[in-house]
């Protein structure tokens, strides 16, 4: 059974697609409960794989299947991927539960549409999990694109506003990024003769001079372009504010907390592992780019009145934090960045569900200026919002504190090691930039949950248990990892040590 453990995380959702589509007509909105139950399978499998990996000297659990003529179809749960997989599988499961009342509000009396939504939803979850598990570059790209297709249809079918235009913009930007990434993958395969990531890494580390530096630099630029589009770094972020703001809120709660950060994971797994010297050569530029992203996203969030658009720009800023830690190319910085994926995932998952709860309970109102006094009306939702915002702010006792502490510490270590004024200034400015996060977080909490109630909020009441239970689960995880980060942080520190060690070879 163990030998099929990880492949089960792929097969179970894949088999579930037609099942959920068929069930939708008879179960209607209750199809969400079936989707939730089915998504517990990948979550349980990943937790079991984590336990098996802990018993291995390398901290890895690997399944390999012959894939002629491509190479090996591999699935790996290790110190780097397990925290990311846990975050994705937890979010996809609890947000499926949140989808029950939200999509009933959105779909209404169209029973055939429920099956379509949940089948696309679980296919989207499959794409994210498969991307992170992949050990082959072609396999990785296939799952990377699988993420895109169902999310495009989910936005186009159930989004808000000009959803057709917005979904096409989302598809265009992310697909172009993926195509540029594919160029980097194909050139890498041509140069090394293989697509298995471990074999490619060994080939380049054993033959450092076989490929000219300018070629490797070009490959890294192509790959990073693809990953940074997914991460919505400044200049490549154009698609994100509209897509996240106008997607149905359960999908917004996956796009931001789970999907976009996979670009950061892939940067570590592929670029920093296969081409560490070239990534380091560009790292100072990446650090400046990340700082601009942090400041721009935070400043734009500060002036938003639409709660979902505010959270979207907040995600842009938070992706800057992830790249900033990676750009330090230190053990602590890399570990902090990957922990930032986890902390941002749980916190932003909370906040988008909070936004969805408010939309449900105040007749679709999203304007922050028209809200107020909801703390007394929706106490569970208000408490969750506090936990979510304080986590992205990096308050102690939340997981955001450790992630930001580590990634900023990594940037100062790099500044000290490089002894350059540029690195030091960048490190100082990055800490100052957190004031923007504090500004939009506390100001949003003040306007939504305190003060007198408004015409829109006067009759509001607490959201149903299918909304509050996911909020409680994510809040517990956020606070638990803020008090005891060892289960996640120890793995990431070990993974970062390996990555940095490759870069020092």
Secondary structure by P-SEA (a helix, b strand, c coil): cccaaaaaaaaaaaaaaaaaaaaccccccaaaaaaaaaaaaaaaaaaaaaaaaaaccccbbbbbbbccccccbbbbbccccaaaaaaaaaaaaaaaaaaaaaaaaaccccaaaaaaaaaaaaaaaaaaaaaaacccaaaaaaaaaaacaaaaaaaacccccaaaaaaaaaaaaaaaaaaaaaaaaaaaaaaaccccaaaaaaaaaaccccccaaaaaaaaaaaaaaaaaaacccccccccaaaaacccaaaaaaacccccaaaaaaaaaccccccaaaaaaaaaaaaaaaaaaaaaaaaaaaacccaaaaaaaaaaaaaaaaaaaaaaccaaaaaaaaaaaaaaaaaaaaaaaaaaaaaaaaccccccccccccccccaaaaaaaaaaaaaaacccccaaaaaaaaaaaaaaaaaaaaccaaaaaaaaaaaaaaaaaaaaaaaaaaacccccccccccccccccaaaaaaaaaaaaaaaaaaacccccaaaaaaaaaaaaaaaac
